[in-house]
Amino acid sequence: MNFRSIQAIYVFEMTRFFRTLLQSFVSPVISTCLYFVVFGAAIGGRIDAVEGVNYIAFIVPGLIMLSVMTQAVSNASFGIYFPKFIGTIYEVLSAPISFAEIVVGYVGAAASKALFIGLVILATSLFFVDIEIIHPIVMILFLVVTCISFSLLGFILGVWANNFEQLQLVPLLIITPLVFLGGSFYSISMLPKFWQIVSLFNPVVYLISGFRWAFYDHSDVSIVTSLLAIILFTGFCTFIIFIIFKTGWRLRP
């Protein structure tokens, strides 16, 4: 493993992140604050406790997951798409580095950005509500694995996209709706029986449920099932990326 090459890609991507701090960092934090104001103060005061947890505290894990997933996908997809767009990807591909080192560099940087934003949003939430994290190690584990898995997904989307419209298409039309319908702002037990069953086909449900369990020792699905779901999803994305580099799909002319 050539750690020097990984470091070069990682540092370059992180430098770009801090150059666009207003867009990359301040924007998601302000958006999260607005969610707290609207859902917490305006709506939360009219809603009873959910599963014994104050509503504004209940939505904190969902808000963190919402930001982490969207930021991981957008950072990873743009990180690999832009070199394709300007043609510098061929310099990376022709360099004496393996595909694993390329993926670790780009995905590691995107996951680090998403993790950083997730932790900042967690800190921001303390200004609005008192939070007790019952299982902090599990919380960090879910947060890190989610950042990595959705960065892998974003990497795949960046390779697939042929233009900026396609780059925004999947996050806008698929990922964001799945997060909103995955129990970010409610427990799926509050839904009618039919829609509870339908919700179980949404993979995001397992991520948010497991992450919320780390906070409040309550989840809509088994914590073991949640862990298996995220491991399978990560493995599937890794396999797809292996196939991409093996075949050169949309990377080589």
C-alpha positions as CSV (number, residue, x, y, z in Angstrom):
1,M,0.0,0.0,0.0
2,N,1.5,3.3,-1.1
3,F,0.5,5.6,1.8
4,R,2.2,8.6,0.1
5,S,-0.2,8.5,-2.8
6,I,-3.2,8.1,-0.4
7,Q,-1.9,11.1,1.6
8,A,-1.6,13.2,-1.6
9,I,-5.2,12.6,-2.7
10,Y,-6.5,13.0,0.8
11,V,-4.7,16.3,1.5
12,F,-5.8,17.7,-1.9
13,E,-9.4,16.9,-1.3
14,M,-9.4,18.2,2.3
15,T,-7.8,21.4,1.2
16,R,-10.6,21.9,-1.3
17,F,-13.1,21.4,1.5
18,F,-11.5,24.1,3.7
19,R,-11.2,26.5,0.7
20,T,-15.0,26.3,0.2
21,L,-15.8,26.3,3.9
22,L,-18.9,28.5,3.6
23,Q,-20.6,26.1,1.2
24,S,-19.2,22.8,2.6
25,F,-19.5,23.5,6.3
26,V,-21.6,26.6,7.2
27,S,-24.5,25.7,4.9
28,P,-25.4,22.3,6.4
29,V,-25.1,23.7,9.9
30,I,-27.5,26.6,9.2
31,S,-29.9,24.1,7.5
32,T,-29.8,21.9,10.6
33,C,-30.5,24.9,12.9
34,L,-33.5,25.7,10.8
35,Y,-34.8,22.1,11.2
36,F,-34.5,22.5,15.0
37,V,-36.4,25.8,14.9
38,V,-39.2,24.5,12.7
39,F,-39.5,20.9,13.8
40,G,-38.3,21.4,17.4
41,A,-39.7,24.7,18.6
42,A,-42.7,25.3,16.2
43,I,-43.9,21.7,15.8
44,G,-42.2,19.8,18.6
45,G,-44.1,21.7,21.3
46,R,-47.4,20.3,19.9
47,I,-46.2,16.7,19.8
48,D,-46.1,14.3,22.7
49,A,-42.9,12.5,23.6
50,V,-42.0,9.7,21.0
51,E,-41.1,6.4,22.7
52,G,-40.6,8.3,25.9
53,V,-38.2,10.8,24.4
54,N,-38.8,14.5,24.0
55,Y,-39.5,15.1,20.3
56,I,-36.8,17.7,19.7
57,A,-34.3,15.2,21.2
58,F,-35.8,12.3,19.2
59,I,-35.1,14.0,15.9
60,V,-31.4,14.7,16.6
61,P,-30.1,11.3,15.4
62,G,-32.2,11.7,12.2
63,L,-30.9,15.2,11.5
64,I,-27.3,14.0,11.9
65,M,-27.9,11.1,9.6
66,L,-29.6,13.3,7.1
67,S,-26.6,15.7,6.9
68,V,-24.0,12.9,7.1
69,M,-25.5,10.9,4.2
70,T,-26.1,13.8,1.9
71,Q,-22.7,15.3,2.6
72,A,-20.9,12.0,2.2
73,V,-22.5,11.3,-1.2
74,S,-22.1,14.9,-2.6
75,N,-18.5,15.2,-1.5
76,A,-17.4,11.8,-2.8
77,S,-19.3,12.2,-6.1
78,F,-17.9,15.6,-6.8
79,G,-14.4,14.6,-5.7
80,I,-14.1,11.9,-8.4
81,Y,-16.4,13.6,-11.0
82,F,-14.4,16.8,-11.2
83,P,-11.1,15.1,-12.2
84,K,-13.1,13.3,-14.9
85,F,-14.7,16.6,-16.1
86,I,-11.3,18.4,-16.5
87,G,-9.4,15.3,-17.6
88,T,-6.9,15.0,-14.7
89,I,-8.3,11.6,-13.8
90,Y,-6.1,10.1,-16.5
91,E,-3.0,11.4,-14.7
92,V,-4.2,9.6,-11.5
93,L,-5.0,6.4,-13.4
94,S,-1.6,6.4,-15.2
95,A,0.3,7.0,-11.9
96,P,1.9,3.9,-10.2
97,I,-0.8,3.6,-7.7
98,S,-3.5,0.9,-7.3
99,F,-7.2,1.4,-7.5
100,A,-7.5,0.6,-3.8
101,E,-5.2,3.6,-3.0
102,I,-7.3,5.9,-5.2
103,V,-10.5,4.8,-3.5
104,V,-9.1,5.1,0.0
105,G,-7.8,8.6,-0.8
106,Y,-11.0,10.0,-2.3
107,V,-13.5,8.0,-0.1
108,G,-11.4,8.7,3.0
109,A,-11.5,12.5,2.4
110,A,-15.2,12.5,1.7
111,A,-15.9,10.4,4.8
112,S,-13.7,12.7,6.9
113,K,-15.7,15.7,5.7
114,A,-19.0,14.0,6.5
115,L,-17.8,12.9,9.9
116,F,-16.6,16.4,10.7
117,I,-20.0,17.9,9.8
118,G,-21.8,15.2,11.7
119,L,-19.9,15.9,14.9
120,V,-20.4,19.7,14.5
121,I,-24.1,19.2,14.1
122,L,-24.2,17.0,17.2
123,A,-22.4,19.8,19.1
124,T,-24.8,22.4,17.6
125,S,-27.8,20.3,18.8
126,L,-26.6,20.8,22.4
127,F,-27.6,24.4,22.2
128,F,-31.2,23.3,21.6
129,V,-31.7,20.2,23.7
130,D,-30.0,18.2,26.4
131,I,-28.8,14.9,24.9
132,E,-27.6,11.8,26.7
133,I,-25.8,9.2,24.5
134,I,-26.3,5.8,26.2
135,H,-24.0,3.9,23.9
136,P,-21.3,6.4,22.7
137,I,-19.0,3.7,21.2
138,V,-21.9,2.3,19.1
139,M,-22.8,5.9,18.1
140,I,-19.3,6.6,16.8
141,L,-19.2,3.2,15.1
142,F,-22.5,3.8,13.2
143,L,-21.4,7.4,12.3
144,V,-18.1,6.3,10.9
145,V,-19.4,3.3,9.0
146,T,-22.3,5.4,7.5
147,C,-19.8,8.1,6.4
148,I,-17.7,5.4,4.7
149,S,-20.5,3.5,3.1
150,F,-22.2,6.6,1.6
151,S,-18.9,8.0,0.5
152,L,-18.5,4.7,-1.4
153,L,-21.9,5.2,-2.9
154,G,-21.0,8.8,-3.8
155,F,-17.8,7.6,-5.5
156,I,-19.9,5.3,-7.7
157,L,-22.3,8.1,-8.6
158,G,-19.4,10.4,-9.5
159,V,-18.0,7.7,-11.9
160,W,-21.4,7.1,-13.4
161,A,-22.4,10.7,-14.0
162,N,-21.6,12.3,-17.4
163,N,-22.7,15.8,-16.4
164,F,-23.5,18.0,-13.4
165,E,-27.2,17.3,-13.8
166,Q,-26.7,13.6,-13.4
167,L,-24.4,14.3,-10.5
168,Q,-27.3,15.9,-8.6
169,L,-30.1,13.6,-9.8
170,V,-29.6,10.6,-7.5
171,P,-29.0,12.6,-4.3
172,L,-32.0,14.9,-5.0
173,L,-34.5,12.3,-6.3
174,I,-33.5,9.1,-4.4
175,I,-31.3,9.6,-1.3
176,T,-32.9,12.6,0.2
177,P,-36.5,11.2,0.0
178,L,-35.2,7.8,1.4
179,V,-33.7,9.7,4.4
180,F,-36.9,11.7,5.0
181,L,-39.0,8.5,4.7
182,G,-36.5,6.5,6.8
183,G,-37.7,7.7,10.2
184,S,-35.6,10.8,10.5
185,F,-38.5,12.8,12.1
186,Y,-40.7,10.0,13.4
187,S,-40.7,6.4,14.5
188,I,-42.0,4.0,11.9
189,S,-44.1,2.4,14.7
190,M,-46.3,5.5,14.4
191,L,-47.3,4.5,10.9
192,P,-50.2,2.2,9.9
193,K,-49.2,-1.5,9.7
194,F,-49.0,-1.5,5.9
195,W,-46.6,1.4,5.8
196,Q,-44.5,-0.1,8.6
197,I,-44.0,-3.1,6.3
198,V,-43.2,-0.9,3.3
199,S,-40.7,1.1,5.4
200,L,-38.7,-2.0,6.1
201,F,-37.7,-2.1,2.4
202,N,-36.0,1.3,2.9
203,P,-32.3,0.6,3.8
204,V,-32.0,4.0,5.4
205,V,-34.5,2.9,8.1
206,Y,-31.9,0.5,9.5
207,L,-29.1,3.1,9.6
208,I,-31.2,5.7,11.4
209,S,-32.8,3.1,13.7
210,G,-29.4,1.8,14.8
211,F,-28.0,5.3,15.3
212,R,-31.0,6.3,17.4
213,W,-30.6,3.2,19.5
214,A,-27.1,4.4,20.4
215,F,-28.6,7.5,21.8
216,Y,-31.8,6.3,23.6
217,D,-31.6,2.5,23.7
218,H,-34.6,2.3,21.5
219,S,-34.9,1.3,17.8
220,D,-37.5,0.4,15.3
221,V,-35.6,-2.6,14.2
222,S,-33.0,-4.9,15.9
223,I,-29.6,-3.3,16.4
224,V,-28.0,-6.5,15.0
225,T,-30.2,-6.2,11.9
226,S,-29.1,-2.6,11.5
227,L,-25.4,-3.6,11.8
228,L,-25.8,-6.4,9.2
229,A,-27.6,-4.0,6.9
230,I,-24.8,-1.4,6.9
231,I,-22.1,-4.0,6.5
232,L,-23.9,-5.6,3.5
233,F,-24.4,-2.2,2.0
234,T,-20.7,-1.3,2.5
235,G,-19.6,-4.6,1.0
236,F,-21.9,-4.2,-2.0
237,C,-20.6,-0.7,-2.8
238,T,-17.0,-1.9,-2.4
239,F,-17.7,-4.7,-4.9
240,I,-19.2,-2.3,-7.4
241,I,-16.1,-0.1,-7.2
242,F,-13.9,-3.1,-7.7
243,I,-15.8,-4.0,-10.9
244,I,-15.5,-0.4,-12.1
245,F,-11.8,-0.3,-11.8
246,K,-11.5,-3.9,-13.2
247,T,-13.4,-3.0,-16.3
248,G,-12.5,0.7,-16.5
249,W,-16.2,1.5,-16.9
250,R,-16.6,5.3,-17.6
251,L,-13.0,5.9,-16.4
252,R,-11.1,5.0,-19.6
253,P,-12.0,6.2,-23.2
